[in-house]
Amino acid sequence: MTDADGFTPLRIKRVVRETSDAVSLVLDVPGPSENRFHYQAGQFLTVRVDVDGSSHRRCYSMSSAPIEAELRITVKRDSAGVVSNWLNDSAAAGDELLAAPPEGRFVLTPGAPTDADLVAFAGGSGITPIMSLIRTALADSERRVQLFYANRSRESVIFSEALAKLATEHPGRLLLRHHFDDDGGVVTGSAIEAFVSESRGADCYVCGPAPFMDTVESALAAAGVPKSRVHLERFTVSAVPPGVTDDEPETASTEQVLIDLDRKTTTATYRRGETLLQTARMAGLRAPASCETGSCGTCMARVVAGTARMLNNDALDDDEVEEGWVLTCQSLPTSRTVHVVYD
């Protein structure tokens, strides 16, 4: 049932309308594929759908938790989102979605102290993986959980009833704070600092729109939260910084990229401004990739000769970077020749 690209058809068991612009899809995993779809809280599925004759791949976080019997993804409509709009408008019970196995590093830290707080910051649909993390932490530990959830208005809150129920079921362990832009304006750094000050030794998880995430990340740094305790999940592709253009000196000198993949070495001519992942694709290679935001680590490869610079890295730790690992979706070559090896 699984195709050559690793995608398995999953039947939609149920469609749940969460808000006017967000829908949850409960998916039925065939028995023979159950092991392939075991996941950790906070991970995502890559789905492939055909819309108007074109094939599209998108990543959607699980809003269910591993302790639950159902596998569920939640998709919010995007004004320019071909797939998210199609799923909101057309997906129905009985339909099939092609999905690759769960991936992602936005997960609970293994062996975290049972008395350490978990502090989550979600903006809009960023609540999706956060919901999975919260459900798991409350069920599998005695950790106190704090959630700062920002939305435009009360009507746009996803999982409003489910969150209220969790707070009732876990009094004293789940602190839930809603923020509505139409009441108090956009979230400020001072509000974030005040919220995190109530925690102790917390791991912080952040997911939402880019401006929201930037505000939270800066505020956590200002509050003295160690970078190692801040976990980020981005839903949008990081833009190339303004200073990086086709005339960027770092990439202008690059002539070729050697790529080790599937037990063979391919020599690709480099085109200025392209990432290492784009270069592999232009060479006709099926290089692994999923989120393409620098968050999941699926596209990681090791630079064994030459150098490359990452535009964004929310997946690799410092030791991995020191060893030469890069996220190819976010990496620009910075030497005349670069040799990249996929594991």
Secondary structure, 3 states (H helix, E strand, C coil): CCCCCCCEEEEEEEEEEEECCEEEEEEECCHHHHHHHCCCCCCEEEEEEEECCEEEEEEEEECCCCCCCCEEEEEECCCCCHHHHHHHHHCCCCCEEEEEEEECCCCCCCCCCCCCCEEEEEEHHHHHHHHHHHHHHHHHCCCCEEEEEEECCHHHCCCHHHHHHHHHHCCCCEEEEEEEHHHHCCCCHHHHHHHHCCCCCCEEEEEECHHHHHHHHHHHHHCCCCHHHEEEEECCCCCCCCCCCCCCHHHHCCCEEEEEECCEEEEEECCCCCCHHHHHHHCCCCCCCCCCCCCCCCCEEEEEECCEEECCCCCCCHHHHHCCEEEHHHEEECCCEEEEECC
